Amino acid sequence: MRRFLNGKRVGEQPVAVEQRYTATFAVLYAPGTLKAVGMKGDRGVAEGILTTAGAPDRT
């Protein structure tokens, strides 16, 4: 699993049945786009994207 914040890779972690196909990353908040890419070898096979809706109410 690769994680990207605003187009910059912020982490990579293997996932398998032993981890219950779960990866955990600590990422500081930044407005924009957070993308997770499921990898099979060097090829991306799945992705999920979260995007901030606008300016935060408070931090």
N, C-alpha and C positions, 0 to 999 in steps of 0.2 A: 504494500500500500504506500503510495506517495501522496504527500499533502503539499498543496501550494497555497500561498497567501498572496493575492494580487500578482499572480504570475511567477512568483519566486518560490522555489522549492524550500520548504521549511522542515521537511522530515521524510524519512522513509523507514518502513518497518515491515518485516515479514509477518504474514498472517497465515494460519493453518488451523486445522481442526483442533490442535492442542490449545490454541488461543481462542477457540470458539469463533474463529474468523473475525476477531476484533483487534483493532489497533487503537492505541491511545496516544494523543499528542498534546503537549502543553504549548499553546500559542498565545502570545499577547494579543489583545484586541486591537484591530485596525479596521477601519471601514473599508469596504470593497468586496472582494470575492474570495471565498475559501473553497478550494476544490480538492477532492479526494479521488485518486485514480487507482483502481485495482489493476495489478500487474500480473501477467503470466510471462515469466522470463523478462525480456526487455520490451514487451508489447503491452500497451494499455488495453484492457478488455472491458472495463466498466468505470463509470465516473459519476460522482455526485457533486453538485455545486450549490453553495449557499451564498446569497448576496445580501448585503445590508440594504434596508429599505430607504434609508435617508439619514439625516443627522440624528445622533443619539439624543435622547431626552436628558440623560445624565450619565456620568461614568463613576 
